[in-house]
Structure formats: C-alpha cells, structure tokens
Amino acid sequence: MKYSLLFMLLLWGQSLIAQPPYYLDSVSAFRNQYINTHGVIKEKDRAGLQFYPIDTVYLTATRVERIYEAPWFSMETSGKIKKTYRVYAILHFTIKGAAHRLSVYQSQQLMQSDVYKDYLFIPFTDLSNGEQTYENGRYIDLLTTDLEKNPFFLDFNKAYNPFCAYVSDVYNCPVPPEENRLAITVNAGEKKFRLHD
C-alpha cells in the first residue's frame, strides 16, 4: 500500500517529502516547460525569469473543503475589465507550524470551454511581494481532479507571475481577493522578472 501511494504521488507530479530527488526533478521539469513556453517573455529575455531554490517546506498537504454552488462574483483585475469567478474550494494547510487557508477559484468564462472547463486557480499575495516577488501577487494552477486526491499537496514552488508582471498595460490580470492574502513570506516559486543587459 505504501509503495502504491508513492507511485501515485509521482504520477501526479507531487512527491512526499521523503522522496526529494523525484520531487526536485518534477519541479525542475515544470519550470523548464514554463520558461520554454512562456507566453510573454521570449528568447534571450527568458534569462530574466528567476525562481527561489526549490524548498519542500512549501510543499504542503492540505485539507480540501469543497464549496458547492458558491455565488459568482466579479474579481478585480489590474485593468478595467473585471472577471467572474466563484469559490470552488478552500484549502487548509500548515507551513512552519502555523495554520493558513487559501480559496481556490473557478472561472465562469473558462467553464464554457471544453479545453479549460476543469481549470482552477489560486491567486495569492504574501509578505515577499514588492521587493522579492511581483507586487500584485502570484498564481498557482490546478484542475478539479487534483482536489479529488487524498491528500492534495499544495505546491508553492510552482507559483508563477501573471502576465501583468511583464506587460502591465495589455492584460487584465485577476487581483488576489483579501481572503487570499497570506500573512507569511513565501520564499518559493517565481521571483520578480529582471531583464539583464
């Protein structure tokens, strides 16, 4: 049973903390794909994409509180166009002995797409924003099926910047709601973009 669980976690792209080599490979592959397929930063400028060292402290098991038929609401964005979301679930987790929670959101628009209908995301801010990371927060992507896993591991090492971190006057990037503002420093995931000479 133990080895079966480990095998499943590896397939999910997650890993128990007891298996760091596999986990490091998983996050490294995620980052390489992210860099090589970035929708805004191209070619040599991709050298300016920066990340914290991978740290399993920020890979945390969660308790998933599923929220059914939550009301739709307009989420603020960095531009003039608001976007419609609803809370799909709330994740309860612990980092460095302290309890935290984050809401997971579902997009009304993406639900109409066969390709993206199962897409969910977590916009969040933390105390690293501004100096070390993008001032308006970062995102983590997941699927509805991810939350069916028991346990579901939330991985801040896969946090990334919205497109507005690179081109602020083109995109309408959702701004993390107040309920998703963490009162801790998350030294994981993508840092601020820095274009080198």
N, C-alpha and C positions, 0 to 999 in steps of 0.2 A: 504493500500500500504506500509506504514511504517513497519508494523509487518511482511508482506511478505518478504520485503528486509532483515530484521534482521534474519528471519528464513533461507533464502538462504545463508547468510553470515556464519551462524553457520554450515550449511551443508558443506560449502567449507573449513571448518577448520580455517576460518578467523573470525574476530569479529570487530564490531565497537568499538571504544574506550569507548563509553558509556556503554558497556557491559563487563567490565573487568573480572567478575567471570567466564563467559563462555570462554573467551579468555584464561585466565590463565590455565583452565582445558585442553584446546586444545593444548597449547604449552607443558604443563606437559606430556600429553599423547604422543605427538610427541617425546619428549626427552626420555621417558621411553622405547618406542619402539626402538629408535636409540641405546640406551645403551644395551638393552637386545638382540639385533640382530647385534651388531657391527661385521663387517667382519674381523677385525684385533685384537682388544683388547678382550681378553676372561676372563671369570670367575672373580676371585677376582681382577684382574688388572683393571676391569671396574670402580673400585672406583676412579681411576685416571682421569677419564673423568670429566672435570669441565666446568661449564657454568656460564655466568653472570646471575644475577637476571632478571626475565622477566620484560621488560620495554616497555610499549605501545608507548613510544616516537619513538621506532624503528619499529613500525608497521605503514606503511605509504601508503596512497592512491597514485596511480601512473596514469600518462597519458601514455598509450601504443602507441608508434609509431611503427607500423608494417613495417618491411622491407621485400619486396618481391624480390625473385631471387637474393639475395646478392651473391657475388662471394665466392667460397670456398677458404680457406687459411689454412696454416699449423700453428697450435698453438704450441708454445714452451711448453715443458714439463720439469719435474725435471730430466728426464732421457735422453736417446739418441733417443728415438722414438717420433717423432712429431705426432700430431693428427690433423685430418682435420675437420674444423668447418666452419660455416658461421653465420653471424649475422641474427638472426630471428626477433628481435625487439629491440627497445631502450626504456627503462623505464625512465620517467621524474618524479621526486618527490622532496619533500621538507622535510628536517629534521632540527628542531630548527631554522626555518625561512630562511634557506639557500637552494638554488636550486641545485640539483645534477642529474646525469644521469648514468645509467649502461646499457651496452649491454647484451642481452640475446643470448646465442649461441645454435646452433643445430649441433649435431654430424652427419657427413656423414656415419660413420660406424653404429651407432645405428638406423639410418633410415631404414636399411636393415632388422631390427628385428621386428617381429610382436609385441613383448612384449614391446620394448623400442622405437618404431618409433615416439611416441609423446613426448619423453623425451627432456627437455631443461634444461640448467643450467646457472647459473651466477657465474663465478669466480671473486672474487674481493679482493683488498687489502685496508687497511685503516691504520690510524696512530697508531692503537693498536698493529700492527704486530711487533713481535720481543720479547718484554718484556711480554705482557699480552696474546697475541694470536700467533698462528703459523706464523712464519716469512714470509712464501711464500703465505699467504692469505687463504681465506676460500671460501666455495661454498654454494649456495642456489639452491635447485632443484625445478623444476616446470614442468607443462605439457602444451602443446599447448592450451588445452582447458581452462587452468587457465587464459590465456591472453584474452579470449573472455568475461570474466566477467567485468562488468562495475559498480563500479570501481574495478580494480585489486589491492589488498593490498600486497605490498612487505613487507615480514616479516624477519627482520634481527635476530629476536630471534630464528629462525630456521637455522641460518648459522652454518655450520659444517666444520670440518677439513678434508682435503684429506687424503687418506691412507698414503701418504708420511710423514705426520706429526708424524707417529708412526714407520714406517719401511721405511727408505729413500732409501735403495739400491735395492728394489724389484719392485716398481711401477713407472710408467711414468705418473705423475700427471700433468694435464694442469696448466700452469703458467698464472695467470691473465694478459691479454694484458694491455698495457699502458692506454688505454681508460677506463679501469675499476679500476683504482687506485684512490680511494676516498681520498680527502684532509681533511678528518674529522676522529675523533676517534669514532668507532662504538663499544660501550660497550654493546654488545648484542651477543647472540649465544654462540658457544663453545669457551672456552679458551684453552690455552696450556695444553697438557696432562702432568700430573705429577704423576709418579709412587711412591706410598708411601711404606715405609718399613713395 
